[in-house]
Amino acid sequence: MGFIRQWQTQWTAMSTDQRRRAAWAFAWFFCILLAYFVIRPVRETMGIQGGTKQLPWLFLGTFTTMLIAVPIYSFVVARCQRKRLVPIVYRFFALNLLLFWLAMHVESAEVHVWVARCFFIWTSVFSLFNTSVFWSVLADLYDSRQAKRVFGMIAVGGTLGAIVGSLLTSLLSTILGVQNLLWLPIVLLEVGVFCAGRMMKAEPPAVDVHDSDGVAESESSADAKSSDDEPAPGGGIFEGITHVARSPYLAMICLFLLLGQLTGTHFYLVQAELVKEFIPERDAQTALFGKLNLFTQLLTLGLQAGVVGLVLRRMGVAAALVLLPIVCLLALIGLGLFPSIAVLAISDVLRRGVVYGVTVPSREVLFTVVDRADKYKSKSFIDTVVVRGGDAISGQAFAFIRQWHLGLAAMNALMIPVVIAWGILAIYLGCQQTRRAAAGECESKAKADGVASIENV
């Protein structure tokens, strides 16, 4: 139970205001991930229901939707303080769910098919904006050192929400029906808005603390600006895209996520093929997806609670980021040699557990060393268009390669060079983040010394 002692040490090292802010962030993430994992099993079943050949086109539809949504989001971000941005985004998605609930009650088989397709695309869009807004706000509130200490702890809230969401869906789907389940995420998104508001009001004053390794850390009010005084980021709607094009660091983050999505979508489509082949019954498919989600979240919880924070502080961001490419490489080899439901289940749980338990908190640390506008605009572009662009590209590539009638082993072999390049890039990005964080600390120290010198004159 070493991770419990580790958490106690980290928790007691914080001031009362810091603990309050972390607790509200924990609750916010719990609510929005619970909402998503109530929705997700419905999306998975709808995706397979239309046939696996339809999935690449649904990915392309998702990417096209992202191209429309991101400029609109950037327009809103440019004109809203973060205390207004959060309610606007989450209440918009809650309204969408209400419209889907109404559409699902239409008595028409043709309408149901199109509602299913739209719901699949909408869920993919929602899942990214749902978490992107959350992590953008946190990257804005925490600096690099603070993030390494608390992001893993906060991420546990999301994992617990995912576990509860998976359990609630399996228990309530037969009682309430799929349509009425949508009321649960509508309520949860509103509760999440409340938690976000409380979190932003709980920003700490200047105080000296110690991290879990005993390193003194000074947190000033300049590092945690009041949401009431924080101006909107401003700028044009395409500013996030232009910043990515001009910044090698942001461009490398894009490439890292793109390679990750290429790999992840490959596994997703392979999963759809194997599940369709070995488990033709729809109810059994949904049950399998529910079990995989549950075991994934349990593994994620263990990694977030006892691994990711320790790895980030002791071994650095590079070590945390490269873990997922290593797991994916082993999964490709395993599925290529032994294509079965058992190997699929093990590889899926391990891969997604590492994604949510280690990679996501570590990846968000990368954005703690960029400008404030990039934390919202460039990050939203990267988290949405780039991620779903990876889905669309890999989906179409998968459909094209399938025309060659290659076996699963051959397709997995084609992905191995991609995963190796992904791992090399992970190490490079981790080293760049460390260098930028060190440079930022030196700059802050120099400014503080300059202010002290002026005051002593």
C-alpha positions as CSV (number, residue, x, y, z in Angstrom):
1,M,0.0,0.0,0.0
2,G,2.9,2.3,-0.7
3,F,0.9,4.4,-3.0
4,I,-1.4,5.4,-0.2
5,R,1.5,6.7,1.9
6,Q,2.7,8.5,-1.2
7,W,-0.7,10.1,-1.6
8,Q,-0.8,11.1,2.1
9,T,2.6,12.7,1.7
10,Q,1.6,14.7,-1.4
11,W,-1.8,15.7,0.2
12,T,-0.3,16.9,3.4
13,A,2.4,18.9,1.5
14,M,-0.4,21.1,0.0
15,S,-2.0,24.1,1.6
16,T,-5.7,24.0,2.5
17,D,-6.6,26.0,-0.7
18,Q,-4.5,23.8,-2.8
19,R,-6.2,20.7,-1.5
20,R,-9.6,22.3,-2.1
21,R,-8.7,23.1,-5.7
22,A,-7.4,19.6,-6.3
23,A,-10.5,18.1,-4.8
24,W,-12.9,20.1,-7.0
25,A,-10.8,19.2,-10.0
26,F,-11.1,15.5,-9.0
27,A,-14.9,15.9,-8.7
28,W,-15.2,17.7,-12.0
29,F,-13.2,15.0,-13.9
30,F,-15.3,12.3,-12.1
31,C,-18.5,13.7,-13.4
32,I,-17.5,14.2,-17.0
33,L,-15.8,10.8,-17.4
34,L,-18.8,9.1,-15.7
35,A,-21.0,10.9,-18.3
36,Y,-18.9,9.7,-21.2
37,F,-18.7,6.1,-20.0
38,V,-22.5,5.9,-19.7
39,I,-22.6,7.0,-23.4
40,R,-19.6,4.9,-24.8
41,P,-21.1,1.4,-24.7
42,V,-24.1,2.6,-26.8
43,R,-21.7,4.1,-29.3
44,E,-19.6,0.9,-29.6
45,T,-22.7,-1.2,-30.3
46,M,-24.0,1.3,-32.8
47,G,-20.7,1.3,-34.6
48,I,-20.7,-2.5,-35.1
49,Q,-24.4,-2.6,-35.8
50,G,-23.9,-0.9,-39.2
51,G,-21.1,-3.2,-40.2
52,T,-17.3,-2.9,-39.7
53,K,-17.0,-1.6,-43.3
54,Q,-18.9,1.5,-42.2
55,L,-16.4,2.4,-39.5
56,P,-13.7,4.1,-41.7
57,W,-16.4,6.4,-43.2
58,L,-17.7,7.2,-39.7
59,F,-14.1,8.2,-38.7
60,L,-14.0,10.4,-41.8
61,G,-17.3,11.9,-40.9
62,T,-16.0,12.6,-37.4
63,F,-12.9,14.3,-38.8
64,T,-15.0,16.5,-41.1
65,T,-17.1,17.5,-38.2
66,M,-14.0,18.5,-36.2
67,L,-12.9,20.8,-39.1
68,I,-16.1,22.7,-38.6
69,A,-16.2,22.5,-34.8
70,V,-12.7,23.7,-34.0
71,P,-12.9,27.2,-35.6
72,I,-16.3,27.7,-33.8
73,Y,-14.7,26.7,-30.5
74,S,-11.7,29.0,-31.2
75,F,-14.1,31.9,-31.8
76,V,-15.8,31.2,-28.4
77,V,-12.4,30.8,-26.6
78,A,-11.1,34.1,-28.0
79,R,-14.0,36.0,-26.4
80,C,-14.6,34.1,-23.2
81,Q,-12.9,34.0,-19.8
82,R,-12.4,30.4,-18.7
83,K,-15.2,30.8,-16.0
84,R,-17.7,31.4,-18.9
85,L,-16.1,28.9,-21.4
86,V,-16.7,25.8,-19.3
87,P,-20.5,26.3,-18.8
88,I,-20.9,27.2,-22.5
89,V,-19.2,24.1,-23.8
90,Y,-20.7,21.5,-21.4
91,R,-24.3,22.9,-21.6
92,F,-24.0,22.9,-25.4
93,F,-23.3,19.1,-25.3
94,A,-26.0,18.6,-22.7
95,L,-28.5,20.2,-25.1
96,N,-27.2,17.9,-27.9
97,L,-28.0,14.9,-25.7
98,L,-31.5,16.1,-25.2
99,L,-32.0,16.4,-29.0
100,F,-30.7,12.8,-29.4
101,W,-33.2,11.7,-26.7
102,L,-36.0,13.2,-28.7
103,A,-34.8,11.8,-32.1
104,M,-34.5,8.2,-30.6
105,H,-38.3,8.3,-29.9
106,V,-39.1,8.8,-33.6
107,E,-40.9,5.7,-35.0
108,S,-38.9,5.2,-38.2
109,A,-36.2,2.5,-39.0
110,E,-34.5,4.8,-41.5
111,V,-34.3,7.6,-38.9
112,H,-32.9,5.2,-36.3
113,V,-30.1,4.3,-38.7
114,W,-29.1,7.9,-39.3
115,V,-29.5,8.7,-35.6
116,A,-27.1,5.9,-34.8
117,R,-24.5,7.2,-37.3
118,C,-24.8,10.7,-36.0
119,F,-24.6,9.6,-32.4
120,F,-21.4,7.6,-33.2
121,I,-19.8,10.7,-34.7
122,W,-21.1,13.0,-32.0
123,T,-19.8,10.8,-29.3
124,S,-16.3,10.9,-30.8
125,V,-16.4,14.7,-31.0
126,F,-17.8,15.0,-27.5
127,S,-15.2,12.7,-25.9
128,L,-12.4,14.9,-27.1
129,F,-13.9,18.3,-26.2
130,N,-15.1,16.9,-22.9
131,T,-11.6,16.2,-21.7
132,S,-9.7,18.8,-23.8
133,V,-11.5,21.7,-22.1
134,F,-10.8,20.1,-18.7
135,W,-7.1,19.6,-19.3
136,S,-6.8,23.1,-20.9
137,V,-8.1,24.7,-17.8
138,L,-5.8,22.6,-15.6
139,A,-2.7,23.3,-17.8
140,D,-3.6,27.0,-17.4
141,L,-3.8,26.8,-13.6
142,Y,-0.8,24.6,-12.8
143,D,2.8,25.0,-13.8
144,S,5.1,22.1,-14.8
145,R,6.2,21.1,-11.3
146,Q,2.8,21.4,-9.8
147,A,1.3,19.3,-12.7
148,K,3.7,16.5,-12.1
149,R,2.6,16.3,-8.5
150,V,-1.2,16.5,-8.8
151,F,-2.2,15.5,-12.3
152,G,-2.0,11.8,-11.5
153,M,-4.1,12.3,-8.4
154,I,-6.7,14.4,-10.3
155,A,-6.8,11.8,-13.1
156,V,-7.9,9.2,-10.6
157,G,-11.2,11.1,-10.3
158,G,-11.8,10.5,-14.0
159,T,-11.0,6.8,-13.7
160,L,-13.4,6.3,-10.8
161,G,-16.0,8.1,-12.9
162,A,-15.3,5.7,-15.8
163,I,-15.6,2.7,-13.5
164,V,-18.9,3.9,-12.0
165,G,-20.2,4.8,-15.5
166,S,-19.4,1.3,-16.8
167,L,-21.2,-0.3,-13.9
168,L,-24.2,2.0,-14.1
169,T,-24.6,1.4,-17.8
170,S,-24.6,-2.4,-17.3
171,L,-27.1,-2.2,-14.5
172,L,-29.5,0.5,-15.8
173,S,-29.6,-0.1,-19.5
174,T,-32.2,-2.9,-19.3
175,I,-34.2,-1.0,-16.6
176,L,-34.3,2.5,-18.2
177,G,-33.6,1.7,-21.8
178,V,-31.0,3.2,-24.0
179,Q,-32.9,6.4,-24.7
180,N,-33.6,7.2,-21.0
181,L,-30.0,6.6,-20.1
182,L,-29.1,9.8,-21.8
183,W,-30.7,11.8,-19.0
184,L,-27.9,10.7,-16.6
185,P,-25.0,12.4,-18.6
186,I,-27.2,15.5,-19.0
187,V,-27.4,15.8,-15.2
188,L,-23.7,14.9,-14.7
189,L,-22.5,17.5,-17.1
190,E,-24.3,20.2,-15.2
191,V,-22.8,18.9,-11.9
192,G,-19.4,19.0,-13.6
193,V,-20.0,22.7,-14.5
194,F,-20.7,23.4,-10.8
195,C,-17.5,21.6,-9.7
196,A,-15.5,23.5,-12.3
197,G,-16.8,26.8,-11.0
198,R,-15.9,25.9,-7.4
199,M,-12.4,24.7,-8.5
200,M,-11.6,28.0,-10.3
201,K,-12.7,30.0,-7.2
202,A,-10.4,27.9,-5.0
203,E,-7.1,29.0,-6.5
204,P,-4.5,29.3,-3.8
205,P,-2.7,32.4,-2.6
206,A,1.1,32.6,-2.4
207,V,2.5,29.9,-0.2
208,D,5.6,27.8,0.2
209,V,5.1,24.0,0.0
210,H,7.2,20.9,-0.4
211,D,6.6,18.2,-3.0
212,S,6.7,14.5,-2.1
213,D,10.4,14.4,-2.6
214,G,11.0,17.1,-0.2
215,V,11.8,19.8,-2.8
216,A,10.8,23.2,-1.8
217,E,8.4,24.8,-4.2
218,S,7.0,28.4,-4.2
219,E,3.6,29.0,-5.6
220,S,2.7,32.6,-6.1
221,S,-0.5,34.2,-7.1
222,A,1.1,34.9,-10.4
223,D,1.1,31.2,-11.1
224,A,-2.6,30.8,-10.3
225,K,-4.4,33.8,-11.6
226,S,-8.0,34.5,-10.4
227,S,-10.5,33.4,-12.9
228,D,-12.4,36.7,-12.2
229,D,-9.4,38.7,-13.4
230,E,-8.2,36.4,-16.2
231,P,-8.8,38.0,-19.6
232,A,-10.0,36.0,-22.6
233,P,-7.1,34.6,-24.7
234,G,-8.2,36.8,-27.7
235,G,-6.9,36.4,-31.2
236,G,-8.4,35.0,-34.4
237,I,-10.3,31.7,-34.8
238,F,-7.4,30.1,-36.7
239,E,-4.7,31.3,-34.3
240,G,-4.3,27.8,-32.8
241,I,-3.5,26.3,-36.3
242,T,-1.0,29.0,-37.2
243,H,0.8,28.6,-33.8
244,V,1.1,24.9,-34.4
245,A,2.6,25.5,-37.8
246,R,5.2,28.0,-36.4
247,S,6.2,26.0,-33.3
248,P,8.4,22.9,-33.8
249,Y,7.5,21.8,-30.2
250,L,3.7,21.9,-30.9
251,A,4.2,20.3,-34.3
252,M,6.0,17.4,-32.7
253,I,3.2,17.0,-30.2
254,C,0.8,16.8,-33.2
255,L,3.0,14.1,-34.8
256,F,3.1,12.2,-31.5
257,L,-0.7,12.2,-31.2
258,L,-1.1,11.4,-34.9
259,L,1.1,8.3,-34.6
260,G,-0.7,7.4,-31.5
261,Q,-4.1,7.7,-33.2
262,L,-2.9,5.7,-36.2
263,T,-1.9,2.9,-33.8
264,G,-5.0,3.2,-31.6
265,T,-7.4,3.2,-34.6
266,H,-5.6,0.2,-36.0
267,F,-6.2,-1.7,-32.8
268,Y,-9.9,-0.5,-32.7
269,L,-10.6,-1.8,-36.2
270,V,-8.8,-5.1,-35.5
271,Q,-10.9,-5.4,-32.4
272,A,-14.1,-4.8,-34.4
273,E,-13.0,-7.5,-37.0
274,L,-12.2,-10.1,-34.3
275,V,-15.3,-9.4,-32.2
276,K,-17.5,-9.7,-35.3
277,E,-15.8,-13.0,-36.2
278,F,-15.8,-14.7,-32.8
279,I,-18.8,-13.1,-31.1
280,P,-21.7,-12.5,-33.6
281,E,-24.4,-11.9,-30.9
282,R,-25.1,-8.2,-30.3
283,D,-25.8,-8.6,-26.5
284,A,-22.6,-10.6,-26.1
285,Q,-20.6,-7.9,-27.9
286,T,-22.0,-5.2,-25.6
287,A,-21.2,-7.4,-22.5
288,L,-17.6,-7.9,-23.7
289,F,-17.1,-4.2,-24.3
290,G,-18.5,-3.5,-20.8
291,K,-16.1,-6.0,-19.2
292,L,-13.1,-4.6,-21.2
293,N,-14.0,-1.1,-20.1
294,L,-14.3,-2.2,-16.4
295,F,-10.9,-4.0,-16.3
296,T,-9.3,-1.2,-18.2
297,Q,-10.5,1.3,-15.7
298,L,-9.3,-0.8,-12.8
299,L,-5.9,-1.1,-14.3
300,T,-5.9,2.7,-15.0
301,L,-6.8,3.4,-11.4
302,G,-3.8,1.4,-10.1
303,L,-1.5,3.1,-12.6
304,Q,-2.7,6.6,-11.7
305,A,-2.7,5.9,-8.0
306,G,0.7,4.4,-7.6
307,V,2.8,4.7,-10.8
308,V,2.4,7.8,-13.0
309,G,3.2,10.4,-10.4
310,L,6.3,8.5,-9.3
311,V,7.5,7.9,-12.9
312,L,7.0,11.6,-13.8
313,R,8.9,12.9,-10.7
314,R,11.7,10.3,-10.6
315,M,12.2,9.2,-14.3
316,G,10.8,12.2,-16.2
317,V,8.2,12.8,-18.9
318,A,10.1,10.9,-21.5
319,A,10.0,7.6,-19.6
320,A,6.3,8.0,-19.0
321,L,5.5,8.8,-22.7
322,V,7.6,5.9,-24.1
323,L,5.8,3.3,-22.1
324,L,2.7,3.2,-24.4
325,P,4.7,2.6,-27.6
326,I,6.4,-0.3,-25.9
327,V,3.1,-1.9,-24.8
328,C,1.7,-1.4,-28.3
329,L,4.7,-3.0,-29.9
330,L,4.2,-6.1,-27.7
331,A,0.5,-6.1,-28.5
332,L,1.1,-6.0,-32.3
333,I,3.4,-9.0,-32.0
334,G,1.0,-10.9,-29.8
335,L,-2.1,-10.4,-32.0
336,G,-0.1,-11.2,-35.1
337,L,1.0,-14.5,-33.7
338,F,-2.1,-15.5,-31.7
339,P,-5.3,-13.7,-33.1
340,S,-7.9,-14.6,-30.5
341,I,-10.4,-13.0,-28.2
342,A,-8.2,-13.8,-25.2
343,V,-5.1,-12.1,-26.6
344,L,-7.3,-9.2,-27.8
345,A,-8.8,-8.7,-24.4
346,I,-5.4,-8.8,-22.7
347,S,-3.8,-6.4,-25.2
348,D,-6.8,-4.1,-25.2
349,V,-6.9,-3.8,-21.4
350,L,-3.1,-3.3,-21.1
351,R,-2.9,-0.8,-23.9
352,R,-5.9,1.4,-22.9
353,G,-4.9,1.1,-19.2
354,V,-1.5,2.6,-20.0
355,V,-3.2,5.2,-22.3
356,Y,-5.4,6.6,-19.5
357,G,-3.3,5.7,-16.5
358,V,0.1,7.0,-17.7
359,T,0.1,8.6,-21.2
360,V,-2.8,11.0,-20.8
361,P,-1.6,12.7,-17.5
362,S,2.0,12.7,-18.9
363,R,0.9,14.2,-22.3
364,E,-0.9,17.0,-20.5
365,V,2.3,18.0,-18.7
366,L,3.7,18.8,-22.2
367,F,1.3,21.8,-22.4
368,T,2.3,23.3,-19.1
369,V,5.4,24.9,-20.8
370,V,3.5,26.7,-23.7
371,D,1.9,30.1,-23.9
372,R,-1.6,30.6,-22.4
373,A,-3.3,31.0,-25.8
374,D,-1.7,27.7,-26.9
375,K,-3.1,25.9,-23.9
376,Y,-6.6,26.6,-25.2
377,K,-6.5,27.2,-29.0
378,S,-3.6,25.1,-30.2
379,K,-4.4,22.4,-27.6
380,S,-8.0,22.2,-28.8
381,F,-6.9,21.9,-32.4
382,I,-4.4,19.2,-31.5
383,D,-6.8,17.3,-29.3
384,T,-9.6,17.3,-31.8
385,V,-8.6,17.8,-35.5
386,V,-5.3,16.1,-35.2
387,V,-6.6,13.2,-33.2
388,R,-9.7,12.6,-35.4
389,G,-7.6,13.2,-38.5
390,G,-5.4,10.3,-37.3
391,D,-8.6,8.2,-37.0
392,A,-9.8,9.2,-40.5
393,I,-6.4,8.5,-42.2
394,S,-5.9,5.2,-40.5
395,G,-9.5,4.1,-41.1
396,Q,-9.1,4.8,-44.9
397,A,-5.7,3.2,-44.9
398,F,-7.1,0.1,-43.2
399,A,-9.9,-0.1,-45.8
400,F,-7.4,0.3,-48.6
401,I,-5.0,-2.3,-47.3
402,R,-7.9,-4.7,-46.7
403,Q,-8.3,-4.8,-50.5
404,W,-5.0,-6.5,-50.7
405,H,-6.5,-9.4,-48.6
406,L,-3.6,-9.3,-46.2
407,G,-3.9,-11.3,-43.0
408,L,-3.9,-9.8,-39.5
409,A,-0.3,-10.7,-39.0
410,A,0.8,-8.8,-42.1
411,M,-1.2,-5.7,-41.1
412,N,0.3,-5.7,-37.6
413,A,3.7,-6.0,-39.2
414,L,3.1,-2.9,-41.2
415,M,2.3,-1.0,-38.0
416,I,5.6,-2.0,-36.3
417,P,7.8,0.8,-37.9
418,V,5.1,3.3,-37.0
419,V,5.2,2.3,-33.3
420,I,9.0,2.4,-33.2
421,A,9.0,5.9,-34.7
422,W,6.3,6.9,-32.1
423,G,8.5,5.7,-29.3
424,I,11.5,7.7,-30.5
425,L,9.4,10.8,-30.7
426,A,8.1,10.2,-27.2
427,I,11.6,10.3,-25.8
428,Y,12.4,13.5,-27.8
429,L,9.3,15.3,-26.6
430,G,9.9,14.3,-23.0
431,C,13.4,15.7,-23.2
432,Q,12.1,18.9,-24.8
433,Q,9.5,19.4,-22.1
434,T,12.2,19.0,-19.4
435,R,14.4,21.6,-21.1
436,R,11.6,24.1,-21.5
437,A,10.4,23.7,-17.9
438,A,14.0,24.3,-16.6
439,A,14.3,27.4,-18.8
440,G,11.0,28.7,-17.5
441,E,12.1,28.2,-13.9
442,C,15.3,30.1,-14.5
443,E,13.4,32.9,-16.2
444,S,11.0,33.1,-13.2
445,K,13.8,33.1,-10.7
446,A,15.6,35.9,-12.7
447,K,12.4,38.0,-12.7
448,A,11.9,37.4,-8.9
449,D,15.6,38.4,-8.2
450,G,15.1,41.6,-10.3
451,V,12.0,42.6,-8.4
452,A,13.8,41.9,-5.1
453,S,16.7,44.1,-6.2
454,I,14.4,47.0,-7.1
455,E,12.6,46.7,-3.7
456,N,15.9,46.8,-1.9
457,V,17.0,50.0,-3.6
